[in-house]
Amino acid sequence: MKKWQITFVDDHGEKAVEQVTCDQQPSLEDAAHMIRNKLVPVAAELDLNDLEGRKPEPTVKILKDQNSIQILDISPAV
């Protein structure tokens, strides 16, 4: 398995990096799930995708809109 680093702006406006292990580079949505599980564990249990008017990448949008967390980059860990 490869290590990846997810660079993001946290809810305090500070740049942060989280390392994860995956076979392939995680998508934005997968990275958002990993960050949400770490930073907002209670919200991680909620289903953020409503069946009516489905939105692509709902976790990415919710993290940004409600928690001010924005993923900047996903790259191989050095």
N, CA, C and O atoms as a Maestro MAE file, in Angstrom:
{
 s_m_m2io_version
 :::
 2.0.0
}

f_m_ct {
 s_m_title
 :::
 protein
 m_atom[312] {
  # First column is atom index #
  i_m_mmod_type
  r_m_x_coord
  r_m_y_coord
  r_m_z_coord
  i_m_residue_number
  s_m_chain_name
  s_m_pdb_residue_name
  s_m_pdb_atom_name
  i_m_atomic_number
  :::
  1 25 0.834 -1.186 0.000 1 A "MET " " N  " 7
  2 3 0.000 0.000 0.000 1 A "MET " " CA " 6
  3 2 0.875 1.245 0.000 1 A "MET " " C  " 6
  4 15 1.963 1.261 0.577 1 A "MET " " O  " 8
  5 25 0.386 2.273 -0.649 2 A "LYS " " N  " 7
  6 3 1.114 3.527 -0.740 2 A "LYS " " CA " 6
  7 2 0.616 4.511 0.312 2 A "LYS " " C  " 6
  8 15 -0.522 4.436 0.774 2 A "LYS " " O  " 8
  9 25 1.489 5.422 0.669 3 A "LYS " " N  " 7
  10 3 1.096 6.487 1.593 3 A "LYS " " CA " 6
  11 2 0.829 7.749 0.779 3 A "LYS " " C  " 6
  12 15 1.554 8.073 -0.162 3 A "LYS " " O  " 8
  13 25 -0.219 8.440 1.166 4 A "TRP " " N  " 7
  14 3 -0.635 9.676 0.500 4 A "TRP " " CA " 6
  15 2 -0.760 10.753 1.557 4 A "TRP " " C  " 6
  16 15 -1.067 10.477 2.716 4 A "TRP " " O  " 8
  17 25 -0.520 11.974 1.142 5 A "GLN " " N  " 7
  18 3 -0.750 13.083 2.072 5 A "GLN " " CA " 6
  19 2 -1.841 13.980 1.512 5 A "GLN " " C  " 6
  20 15 -1.834 14.362 0.342 5 A "GLN " " O  " 8
  21 25 -2.764 14.295 2.384 6 A "ILE " " N  " 7
  22 3 -3.885 15.166 2.044 6 A "ILE " " CA " 6
  23 2 -3.602 16.511 2.698 6 A "ILE " " C  " 6
  24 15 -3.533 16.615 3.923 6 A "ILE " " O  " 8
  25 25 -3.438 17.533 1.876 7 A "THR " " N  " 7
  26 3 -3.195 18.880 2.373 7 A "THR " " CA " 6
  27 2 -4.526 19.625 2.354 7 A "THR " " C  " 6
  28 15 -5.232 19.625 1.346 7 A "THR " " O  " 8
  29 25 -4.858 20.254 3.465 8 A "PHE " " N  " 7
  30 3 -6.146 20.943 3.564 8 A "PHE " " CA " 6
  31 2 -6.049 22.138 4.486 8 A "PHE " " C  " 6
  32 15 -5.104 22.272 5.263 8 A "PHE " " O  " 8
  33 25 -7.041 23.000 4.384 9 A "VAL " " N  " 7
  34 3 -7.178 24.132 5.299 9 A "VAL " " CA " 6
  35 2 -8.195 23.711 6.348 9 A "VAL " " C  " 6
  36 15 -9.329 23.364 6.018 9 A "VAL " " O  " 8
  37 25 -7.786 23.742 7.616 10 A "ASP " " N  " 7
  38 3 -8.693 23.291 8.670 10 A "ASP " " CA " 6
  39 2 -9.692 24.380 9.061 10 A "ASP " " C  " 6
  40 15 -9.714 25.459 8.471 10 A "ASP " " O  " 8
  41 25 -10.505 24.084 10.050 11 A "ASP " " N  " 7
  42 3 -11.561 25.007 10.461 11 A "ASP " " CA " 6
  43 2 -11.041 26.268 11.150 11 A "ASP " " C  " 6
  44 15 -11.822 27.169 11.453 11 A "ASP " " O  " 8
  45 25 -9.738 26.342 11.401 12 A "HIS " " N  " 7
  46 3 -9.134 27.547 11.975 12 A "HIS " " CA " 6
  47 2 -8.400 28.356 10.912 12 A "HIS " " C  " 6
  48 15 -7.749 29.355 11.219 12 A "HIS " " O  " 8
  49 25 -8.512 27.913 9.651 13 A "GLY " " N  " 7
  50 3 -7.858 28.612 8.558 13 A "GLY " " CA " 6
  51 2 -6.379 28.294 8.418 13 A "GLY " " C  " 6
  52 15 -5.659 28.976 7.688 13 A "GLY " " O  " 8
  53 25 -5.926 27.260 9.116 14 A "GLU " " N  " 7
  54 3 -4.518 26.881 9.066 14 A "GLU " " CA " 6
  55 2 -4.322 25.687 8.135 14 A "GLU " " C  " 6
  56 15 -5.157 24.785 8.073 14 A "GLU " " O  " 8
  57 25 -3.213 25.700 7.422 15 A "LYS " " N  " 7
  58 3 -2.892 24.608 6.517 15 A "LYS " " CA " 6
  59 2 -2.447 23.398 7.333 15 A "LYS " " C  " 6
  60 15 -1.632 23.526 8.247 15 A "LYS " " O  " 8
  61 25 -2.985 22.220 7.001 16 A "ALA " " N  " 7
  62 3 -2.653 20.998 7.725 16 A "ALA " " CA " 6
  63 2 -2.443 19.866 6.722 16 A "ALA " " C  " 6
  64 15 -2.919 19.929 5.588 16 A "ALA " " O  " 8
  65 25 -1.724 18.829 7.157 17 A "VAL " " N  " 7
  66 3 -1.460 17.671 6.308 17 A "VAL " " CA " 6
  67 2 -1.796 16.418 7.094 17 A "VAL " " C  " 6
  68 15 -1.396 16.269 8.249 17 A "VAL " " O  " 8
  69 25 -2.523 15.532 6.470 18 A "GLU " " N  " 7
  70 3 -2.895 14.244 7.064 18 A "GLU " " CA " 6
  71 2 -2.369 13.149 6.143 18 A "GLU " " C  " 6
  72 15 -2.596 13.201 4.934 18 A "GLU " " O  " 8
  73 25 -1.671 12.158 6.695 19 A "GLN " " N  " 7
  74 3 -1.184 11.053 5.873 19 A "GLN " " CA " 6
  75 2 -2.129 9.863 5.999 19 A "GLN " " C  " 6
  76 15 -2.591 9.525 7.088 19 A "GLN " " O  " 8
  77 25 -2.405 9.234 4.846 20 A "VAL " " N  " 7
  78 3 -3.277 8.067 4.808 20 A "VAL " " CA " 6
  79 2 -2.600 6.974 3.970 20 A "VAL " " C  " 6
  80 15 -1.699 7.255 3.180 20 A "VAL " " O  " 8
  81 25 -3.040 5.744 4.152 21 A "THR " " N  " 7
  82 3 -2.506 4.622 3.390 21 A "THR " " CA " 6
  83 2 -3.618 4.037 2.537 21 A "THR " " C  " 6
  84 15 -4.661 3.636 3.054 21 A "THR " " O  " 8
  85 25 -3.390 3.990 1.213 22 A "CYS " " N  " 7
  86 3 -4.368 3.461 0.259 22 A "CYS " " CA " 6
  87 2 -3.617 2.817 -0.904 22 A "CYS " " C  " 6
  88 15 -2.457 3.140 -1.158 22 A "CYS " " O  " 8
  89 25 -4.279 1.914 -1.601 23 A "ASP " " N  " 7
  90 3 -3.683 1.301 -2.789 23 A "ASP " " CA " 6
  91 2 -3.512 2.327 -3.898 23 A "ASP " " C  " 6
  92 15 -2.471 2.374 -4.554 23 A "ASP " " O  " 8
  93 25 -4.539 3.151 -4.105 24 A "GLN " " N  " 7
  94 3 -4.530 4.160 -5.160 24 A "GLN " " CA " 6
  95 2 -4.768 5.530 -4.556 24 A "GLN " " C  " 6
  96 15 -5.215 5.660 -3.416 24 A "GLN " " O  " 8
  97 25 -4.457 6.554 -5.350 25 A "GLN " " N  " 7
  98 3 -4.683 7.918 -4.870 25 A "GLN " " CA " 6
  99 2 -6.163 8.116 -4.566 25 A "GLN " " C  " 6
  100 15 -7.007 7.861 -5.425 25 A "GLN " " O  " 8
  101 25 -6.491 8.568 -3.352 26 A "PRO " " N  " 7
  102 3 -7.895 8.782 -3.006 26 A "PRO " " CA " 6
  103 2 -8.512 9.925 -3.818 26 A "PRO " " C  " 6
  104 15 -7.839 10.902 -4.146 26 A "PRO " " O  " 8
  105 25 -9.783 9.788 -4.131 27 A "SER " " N  " 7
  106 3 -10.508 10.869 -4.805 27 A "SER " " CA " 6
  107 2 -10.756 11.985 -3.792 27 A "SER " " C  " 6
  108 15 -10.511 11.810 -2.598 27 A "SER " " O  " 8
  109 25 -11.236 13.116 -4.264 28 A "LEU " " N  " 7
  110 3 -11.581 14.207 -3.350 28 A "LEU " " CA " 6
  111 2 -12.619 13.751 -2.329 28 A "LEU " " C  " 6
  112 15 -12.517 14.067 -1.144 28 A "LEU " " O  " 8
  113 25 -13.615 13.007 -2.798 29 A "GLU " " N  " 7
  114 3 -14.672 12.534 -1.900 29 A "GLU " " CA " 6
  115 2 -14.110 11.566 -0.857 29 A "GLU " " C  " 6
  116 15 -14.460 11.655 0.319 29 A "GLU " " O  " 8
  117 25 -13.242 10.643 -1.279 30 A "ASP " " N  " 7
  118 3 -12.627 9.711 -0.331 30 A "ASP " " CA " 6
  119 2 -11.773 10.459 0.692 30 A "ASP " " C  " 6
  120 15 -11.814 10.160 1.885 30 A "ASP " " O  " 8
  121 25 -11.001 11.431 0.213 31 A "ALA " " N  " 7
  122 3 -10.166 12.236 1.113 31 A "ALA " " CA " 6
  123 2 -11.032 13.013 2.097 31 A "ALA " " C  " 6
  124 15 -10.693 13.132 3.275 31 A "ALA " " O  " 8
  125 25 -12.149 13.539 1.609 32 A "ALA " " N  " 7
  126 3 -13.066 14.283 2.489 32 A "ALA " " CA " 6
  127 2 -13.617 13.374 3.585 32 A "ALA " " C  " 6
  128 15 -13.743 13.798 4.734 32 A "ALA " " O  " 8
  129 25 -13.946 12.127 3.241 33 A "HIS " " N  " 7
  130 3 -14.420 11.172 4.248 33 A "HIS " " CA " 6
  131 2 -13.335 10.922 5.303 33 A "HIS " " C  " 6
  132 15 -13.626 10.889 6.499 33 A "HIS " " O  " 8
  133 25 -12.093 10.749 4.859 34 A "MET " " N  " 7
  134 3 -10.993 10.493 5.797 34 A "MET " " CA " 6
  135 2 -10.758 11.676 6.731 34 A "MET " " C  " 6
  136 15 -10.560 11.498 7.933 34 A "MET " " O  " 8
  137 25 -10.782 12.876 6.174 35 A "ILE " " N  " 7
  138 3 -10.590 14.084 6.986 35 A "ILE " " CA " 6
  139 2 -11.758 14.268 7.950 35 A "ILE " " C  " 6
  140 15 -11.564 14.584 9.124 35 A "ILE " " O  " 8
  141 25 -12.975 14.065 7.440 36 A "ARG " " N  " 7
  142 3 -14.161 14.223 8.289 36 A "ARG " " CA " 6
  143 2 -14.131 13.232 9.442 36 A "ARG " " C  " 6
  144 15 -14.452 13.596 10.573 36 A "ARG " " O  " 8
  145 25 -13.748 11.979 9.175 37 A "ASN " " N  " 7
  146 3 -13.681 10.970 10.239 37 A "ASN " " CA " 6
  147 2 -12.716 11.387 11.340 37 A "ASN " " C  " 6
  148 15 -12.948 11.105 12.516 37 A "ASN " " O  " 8
  149 25 -11.640 12.053 10.959 38 A "LYS " " N  " 7
  150 3 -10.626 12.474 11.927 38 A "LYS " " CA " 6
  151 2 -11.032 13.751 12.677 38 A "LYS " " C  " 6
  152 15 -10.893 13.827 13.898 38 A "LYS " " O  " 8
  153 25 -11.533 14.751 11.944 39 A "LEU " " N  " 7
  154 3 -11.787 16.066 12.551 39 A "LEU " " CA " 6
  155 2 -13.208 16.264 13.071 39 A "LEU " " C  " 6
  156 15 -13.420 17.003 14.033 39 A "LEU " " O  " 8
  157 25 -14.176 15.611 12.444 40 A "VAL " " N  " 7
  158 3 -15.580 15.796 12.830 40 A "VAL " " CA " 6
  159 2 -16.232 14.409 12.946 40 A "VAL " " C  " 6
  160 15 -17.100 14.071 12.141 40 A "VAL " " O  " 8
  161 25 -15.826 13.606 13.935 41 A "PRO " " N  " 7
  162 3 -16.291 12.213 13.997 41 A "PRO " " CA " 6
  163 2 -17.801 12.043 14.146 41 A "PRO " " C  " 6
  164 15 -18.349 11.055 13.658 41 A "PRO " " O  " 8
  165 25 -18.475 12.956 14.790 42 A "VAL " " N  " 7
  166 3 -19.922 12.833 14.949 42 A "VAL " " CA " 6
  167 2 -20.612 12.963 13.589 42 A "VAL " " C  " 6
  168 15 -21.527 12.200 13.278 42 A "VAL " " O  " 8
  169 25 -20.173 13.925 12.787 43 A "ALA " " N  " 7
  170 3 -20.757 14.122 11.462 43 A "ALA " " CA " 6
  171 2 -20.421 12.977 10.520 43 A "ALA " " C  " 6
  172 15 -21.121 12.771 9.529 43 A "ALA " " O  " 8
  173 25 -19.380 12.239 10.806 44 A "ALA " " N  " 7
  174 3 -18.972 11.133 9.941 44 A "ALA " " CA " 6
  175 2 -20.037 10.041 9.867 44 A "ALA " " C  " 6
  176 15 -20.070 9.264 8.913 44 A "ALA " " O  " 8
  177 25 -20.895 9.985 10.865 45 A "GLU " " N  " 7
  178 3 -21.932 8.960 10.880 45 A "GLU " " CA " 6
  179 2 -23.182 9.362 10.108 45 A "GLU " " C  " 6
  180 15 -24.078 8.536 9.932 45 A "GLU " " O  " 8
  181 25 -23.268 10.597 9.645 46 A "LEU " " N  " 7
  182 3 -24.440 11.073 8.930 46 A "LEU " " CA " 6
  183 2 -24.342 10.774 7.443 46 A "LEU " " C  " 6
  184 15 -23.249 10.806 6.877 46 A "LEU " " O  " 8
  185 25 -25.468 10.483 6.804 47 A "ASP " " N  " 7
  186 3 -25.513 10.318 5.361 47 A "ASP " " CA " 6
  187 2 -25.771 11.697 4.768 47 A "ASP " " C  " 6
  188 15 -26.854 12.257 4.939 47 A "ASP " " O  " 8
  189 25 -24.783 12.240 4.076 48 A "LEU " " N  " 7
  190 3 -24.887 13.611 3.586 48 A "LEU " " CA " 6
  191 2 -25.467 13.712 2.183 48 A "LEU " " C  " 6
  192 15 -25.617 14.816 1.660 48 A "LEU " " O  " 8
  193 25 -25.791 12.600 1.574 49 A "ASN " " N  " 7
  194 3 -26.280 12.625 0.203 49 A "ASN " " CA " 6
  195 2 -27.772 12.307 0.201 49 A "ASN " " C  " 6
  196 15 -28.179 11.171 0.445 49 A "ASN " " O  " 8
  197 25 -28.576 13.323 -0.078 50 A "ASP " " N  " 7
  198 3 -30.013 13.087 -0.148 50 A "ASP " " CA " 6
  199 2 -30.334 12.394 -1.473 50 A "ASP " " C  " 6
  200 15 -29.627 12.582 -2.464 50 A "ASP " " O  " 8
  201 25 -31.367 11.618 -1.486 51 A "LEU " " N  " 7
  202 3 -31.707 10.875 -2.700 51 A "LEU " " CA " 6
  203 2 -32.316 11.770 -3.761 51 A "LEU " " C  " 6
  204 15 -32.189 11.491 -4.953 51 A "LEU " " O  " 8
  205 25 -32.966 12.826 -3.352 52 A "GLU " " N  " 7
  206 3 -33.563 13.756 -4.306 52 A "GLU " " CA " 6
  207 2 -32.561 14.870 -4.586 52 A "GLU " " C  " 6
  208 15 -32.073 15.510 -3.655 52 A "GLU " " O  " 8
  209 25 -32.255 15.106 -5.835 53 A "GLY " " N  " 7
  210 3 -31.301 16.157 -6.180 53 A "GLY " " CA " 6
  211 2 -29.894 15.815 -5.753 53 A "GLY " " C  " 6
  212 15 -29.198 16.651 -5.177 53 A "GLY " " O  " 8
  213 25 -29.465 14.592 -6.029 54 A "ARG " " N  " 7
  214 3 -28.124 14.147 -5.631 54 A "ARG " " CA " 6
  215 2 -27.048 15.124 -6.065 54 A "ARG " " C  " 6
  216 15 -27.096 15.677 -7.164 54 A "ARG " " O  " 8
  217 25 -26.103 15.323 -5.212 55 A "LYS " " N  " 7
  218 3 -24.996 16.216 -5.503 55 A "LYS " " CA " 6
  219 2 -23.720 15.397 -5.606 55 A "LYS " " C  " 6
  220 15 -23.497 14.494 -4.800 55 A "LYS " " O  " 8
  221 25 -22.868 15.704 -6.602 56 A "PRO " " N  " 7
  222 3 -21.578 15.021 -6.650 56 A "PRO " " CA " 6
  223 2 -20.704 15.499 -5.492 56 A "PRO " " C  " 6
  224 15 -20.713 16.678 -5.141 56 A "PRO " " O  " 8
  225 25 -19.970 14.593 -4.921 57 A "GLU " " N  " 7
  226 3 -19.047 14.896 -3.823 57 A "GLU " " CA " 6
  227 2 -19.720 15.656 -2.675 57 A "GLU " " C  " 6
  228 15 -19.286 16.755 -2.331 57 A "GLU " " O  " 8
  229 25 -20.765 15.090 -2.084 58 A "PRO " " N  " 7
  230 3 -21.467 15.807 -1.012 58 A "PRO " " CA " 6
  231 2 -20.610 16.069 0.220 58 A "PRO " " C  " 6
  232 15 -20.782 17.094 0.880 58 A "PRO " " O  " 8
  233 25 -19.694 15.165 0.540 59 A "THR " " N  " 7
  234 3 -18.865 15.354 1.728 59 A "THR " " CA " 6
  235 2 -17.912 16.529 1.543 59 A "THR " " C  " 6
  236 15 -17.691 17.298 2.478 59 A "THR " " O  " 8
  237 25 -17.348 16.675 0.356 60 A "VAL " " N  " 7
  238 3 -16.459 17.803 0.062 60 A "VAL " " CA " 6
  239 2 -17.207 19.117 0.271 60 A "VAL " " C  " 6
  240 15 -16.685 20.046 0.886 60 A "VAL " " O  " 8
  241 25 -18.434 19.187 -0.246 61 A "LYS " " N  " 7
  242 3 -19.240 20.402 -0.138 61 A "LYS " " CA " 6
  243 2 -19.619 20.699 1.314 61 A "LYS " " C  " 6
  244 15 -19.514 21.841 1.760 61 A "LYS " " O  " 8
  245 25 -20.053 19.690 2.040 62 A "ILE " " N  " 7
  246 3 -20.451 19.882 3.438 62 A "ILE " " CA " 6
  247 2 -19.266 20.323 4.294 62 A "ILE " " C  " 6
  248 15 -19.398 21.231 5.114 62 A "ILE " " O  " 8
  249 25 -18.101 19.682 4.106 63 A "LEU " " N  " 7
  250 3 -16.920 20.092 4.875 63 A "LEU " " CA " 6
  251 2 -16.598 21.561 4.655 63 A "LEU " " C  " 6
  252 15 -16.279 22.288 5.596 63 A "LEU " " O  " 8
  253 25 -16.685 21.987 3.398 64 A "LYS " " N  " 7
  254 3 -16.361 23.378 3.082 64 A "LYS " " CA " 6
  255 2 -17.432 24.336 3.600 64 A "LYS " " C  " 6
  256 15 -17.113 25.339 4.238 64 A "LYS " " O  " 8
  257 25 -18.703 24.029 3.328 65 A "ASP " " N  " 7
  258 3 -19.792 24.935 3.698 65 A "ASP " " CA " 6
  259 2 -20.047 25.004 5.198 65 A "ASP " " C  " 6
  260 15 -20.265 26.089 5.739 65 A "ASP " " O  " 8
  261 25 -20.023 23.852 5.879 66 A "GLN " " N  " 7
  262 3 -20.404 23.834 7.294 66 A "GLN " " CA " 6
  263 2 -19.226 23.852 8.260 66 A "GLN " " C  " 6
  264 15 -19.359 24.323 9.389 66 A "GLN " " O  " 8
  265 25 -18.074 23.341 7.826 67 A "ASN " " N  " 7
  266 3 -16.939 23.242 8.740 67 A "ASN " " CA " 6
  267 2 -15.741 24.077 8.309 67 A "ASN " " C  " 6
  268 15 -14.726 24.092 9.005 67 A "ASN " " O  " 8
  269 25 -15.835 24.772 7.181 68 A "SER " " N  " 7
  270 3 -14.747 25.608 6.660 68 A "SER " " CA " 6
  271 2 -13.459 24.814 6.446 68 A "SER " " C  " 6
  272 15 -12.361 25.343 6.621 68 A "SER " " O  " 8
  273 25 -13.597 23.545 6.069 69 A "ILE " " N  " 7
  274 3 -12.444 22.695 5.786 69 A "ILE " " CA " 6
  275 2 -12.398 22.478 4.281 69 A "ILE " " C  " 6
  276 15 -13.372 22.010 3.690 69 A "ILE " " O  " 8
  277 25 -11.271 22.817 3.655 70 A "GLN " " N  " 7
  278 3 -11.146 22.698 2.207 70 A "GLN " " CA " 6
  279 2 -9.900 21.904 1.865 70 A "GLN " " C  " 6
  280 15 -8.808 22.229 2.331 70 A "GLN " " O  " 8
  281 25 -10.054 20.866 1.054 71 A "ILE " " N  " 7
  282 3 -8.923 20.052 0.624 71 A "ILE " " CA " 6
  283 2 -8.210 20.786 -0.501 71 A "ILE " " C  " 6
  284 15 -8.826 21.192 -1.487 71 A "ILE " " O  " 8
  285 25 -6.896 20.949 -0.338 72 A "LEU " " N  " 7
  286 3 -6.088 21.665 -1.322 72 A "LEU " " CA " 6
  287 2 -5.367 20.727 -2.270 72 A "LEU " " C  " 6
  288 15 -5.249 21.024 -3.459 72 A "LEU " " O  " 8
  289 25 -4.874 19.582 -1.760 73 A "ASP " " N  " 7
  290 3 -4.049 18.715 -2.576 73 A "ASP " " CA " 6
  291 2 -4.022 17.296 -2.016 73 A "ASP " " C  " 6
  292 15 -4.106 17.080 -0.807 73 A "ASP " " O  " 8
  293 25 -3.900 16.337 -2.933 74 A "ILE " " N  " 7
  294 3 -3.689 14.941 -2.563 74 A "ILE " " CA " 6
  295 2 -2.476 14.493 -3.367 74 A "ILE " " C  " 6
  296 15 -2.502 14.491 -4.598 74 A "ILE " " O  " 8
  297 25 -1.403 14.111 -2.656 75 A "SER " " N  " 7
  298 3 -0.183 13.744 -3.351 75 A "SER " " CA " 6
  299 2 0.519 12.584 -2.640 75 A "SER " " C  " 6
  300 15 0.244 12.317 -1.470 75 A "SER " " O  " 8
  301 25 1.429 11.889 -3.348 76 A "PRO " " N  " 7
  302 3 2.178 10.813 -2.706 76 A "PRO " " CA " 6
  303 2 3.003 11.361 -1.542 76 A "PRO " " C  " 6
  304 15 3.587 12.441 -1.636 76 A "PRO " " O  " 8
  305 25 3.043 10.609 -0.452 77 A "ALA " " N  " 7
  306 3 3.860 11.018 0.699 77 A "ALA " " CA " 6
  307 2 5.328 10.781 0.382 77 A "ALA " " C  " 6
  308 15 5.682 9.824 -0.307 77 A "ALA " " O  " 8
  309 25 6.154 11.639 0.878 78 A "VAL " " N  " 7
  310 3 7.588 11.546 0.597 78 A "VAL " " CA " 6
  311 2 8.263 10.671 1.617 78 A "VAL " " C  " 6
  312 15 9.475 10.468 1.551 78 A "VAL " " O  " 8
  :::
 }
 m_bond[311] {
  # First column is bond index #
  i_m_from
  i_m_to
  i_m_order
  :::
  1 1 2 1
  2 2 3 1
  3 3 4 2
  4 3 5 1
  5 5 6 1
  6 6 7 1
  7 7 8 2
  8 7 9 1
  9 9 10 1
  10 10 11 1
  11 11 12 2
  12 11 13 1
  13 13 14 1
  14 14 15 1
  15 15 16 2
  16 15 17 1
  17 17 18 1
  18 18 19 1
  19 19 20 2
  20 19 21 1
  21 21 22 1
  22 22 23 1
  23 23 24 2
  24 23 25 1
  25 25 26 1
  26 26 27 1
  27 27 28 2
  28 27 29 1
  29 29 30 1
  30 30 31 1
  31 31 32 2
  32 31 33 1
  33 33 34 1
  34 34 35 1
  35 35 36 2
  36 35 37 1
  37 37 38 1
  38 38 39 1
  39 39 40 2
  40 39 41 1
  41 41 42 1
  42 42 43 1
  43 43 44 2
  44 43 45 1
  45 45 46 1
  46 46 47 1
  47 47 48 2
  48 47 49 1
  49 49 50 1
  50 50 51 1
  51 51 52 2
  52 51 53 1
  53 53 54 1
  54 54 55 1
  55 55 56 2
  56 55 57 1
  57 57 58 1
  58 58 59 1
  59 59 60 2
  60 59 61 1
  61 61 62 1
  62 62 63 1
  63 63 64 2
  64 63 65 1
  65 65 66 1
  66 66 67 1
  67 67 68 2
  68 67 69 1
  69 69 70 1
  70 70 71 1
  71 71 72 2
  72 71 73 1
  73 73 74 1
  74 74 75 1
  75 75 76 2
  76 75 77 1
  77 77 78 1
  78 78 79 1
  79 79 80 2
  80 79 81 1
  81 81 82 1
  82 82 83 1
  83 83 84 2
  84 83 85 1
  85 85 86 1
  86 86 87 1
  87 87 88 2
  88 87 89 1
  89 89 90 1
  90 90 91 1
  91 91 92 2
  92 91 93 1
  93 93 94 1
  94 94 95 1
  95 95 96 2
  96 95 97 1
  97 97 98 1
  98 98 99 1
  99 99 100 2
  100 99 101 1
  101 101 102 1
  102 102 103 1
  103 103 104 2
  104 103 105 1
  105 105 106 1
  106 106 107 1
  107 107 108 2
  108 107 109 1
  109 109 110 1
  110 110 111 1
  111 111 112 2
  112 111 113 1
  113 113 114 1
  114 114 115 1
  115 115 116 2
  116 115 117 1
  117 117 118 1
  118 118 119 1
  119 119 120 2
  120 119 121 1
  121 121 122 1
  122 122 123 1
  123 123 124 2
  124 123 125 1
  125 125 126 1
  126 126 127 1
  127 127 128 2
  128 127 129 1
  129 129 130 1
  130 130 131 1
  131 131 132 2
  132 131 133 1
  133 133 134 1
  134 134 135 1
  135 135 136 2
  136 135 137 1
  137 137 138 1
  138 138 139 1
  139 139 140 2
  140 139 141 1
  141 141 142 1
  142 142 143 1
  143 143 144 2
  144 143 145 1
  145 145 146 1
  146 146 147 1
  147 147 148 2
  148 147 149 1
  149 149 150 1
  150 150 151 1
  151 151 152 2
  152 151 153 1
  153 153 154 1
  154 154 155 1
  155 155 156 2
  156 155 157 1
  157 157 158 1
  158 158 159 1
  159 159 160 2
  160 159 161 1
  161 161 162 1
  162 162 163 1
  163 163 164 2
  164 163 165 1
  165 165 166 1
  166 166 167 1
  167 167 168 2
  168 167 169 1
  169 169 170 1
  170 170 171 1
  171 171 172 2
  172 171 173 1
  173 173 174 1
  174 174 175 1
  175 175 176 2
  176 175 177 1
  177 177 178 1
  178 178 179 1
  179 179 180 2
  180 179 181 1
  181 181 182 1
  182 182 183 1
  183 183 184 2
  184 183 185 1
  185 185 186 1
  186 186 187 1
  187 187 188 2
  188 187 189 1
  189 189 190 1
  190 190 191 1
  191 191 192 2
  192 191 193 1
  193 193 194 1
  194 194 195 1
  195 195 196 2
  196 195 197 1
  197 197 198 1
  198 198 199 1
  199 199 200 2
  200 199 201 1
  201 201 202 1
  202 202 203 1
  203 203 204 2
  204 203 205 1
  205 205 206 1
  206 206 207 1
  207 207 208 2
  208 207 209 1
  209 209 210 1
  210 210 211 1
  211 211 212 2
  212 211 213 1
  213 213 214 1
  214 214 215 1
  215 215 216 2
  216 215 217 1
  217 217 218 1
  218 218 219 1
  219 219 220 2
  220 219 221 1
  221 221 222 1
  222 222 223 1
  223 223 224 2
  224 223 225 1
  225 225 226 1
  226 226 227 1
  227 227 228 2
  228 227 229 1
  229 229 230 1
  230 230 231 1
  231 231 232 2
  232 231 233 1
  233 233 234 1
  234 234 235 1
  235 235 236 2
  236 235 237 1
  237 237 238 1
  238 238 239 1
  239 239 240 2
  240 239 241 1
  241 241 242 1
  242 242 243 1
  243 243 244 2
  244 243 245 1
  245 245 246 1
  246 246 247 1
  247 247 248 2
  248 247 249 1
  249 249 250 1
  250 250 251 1
  251 251 252 2
  252 251 253 1
  253 253 254 1
  254 254 255 1
  255 255 256 2
  256 255 257 1
  257 257 258 1
  258 258 259 1
  259 259 260 2
  260 259 261 1
  261 261 262 1
  262 262 263 1
  263 263 264 2
  264 263 265 1
  265 265 266 1
  266 266 267 1
  267 267 268 2
  268 267 269 1
  269 269 270 1
  270 270 271 1
  271 271 272 2
  272 271 273 1
  273 273 274 1
  274 274 275 1
  275 275 276 2
  276 275 277 1
  277 277 278 1
  278 278 279 1
  279 279 280 2
  280 279 281 1
  281 281 282 1
  282 282 283 1
  283 283 284 2
  284 283 285 1
  285 285 286 1
  286 286 287 1
  287 287 288 2
  288 287 289 1
  289 289 290 1
  290 290 291 1
  291 291 292 2
  292 291 293 1
  293 293 294 1
  294 294 295 1
  295 295 296 2
  296 295 297 1
  297 297 298 1
  298 298 299 1
  299 299 300 2
  300 299 301 1
  301 301 302 1
  302 302 303 1
  303 303 304 2
  304 303 305 1
  305 305 306 1
  306 306 307 1
  307 307 308 2
  308 307 309 1
  309 309 310 1
  310 310 311 1
  311 311 312 2
  :::
 }
}
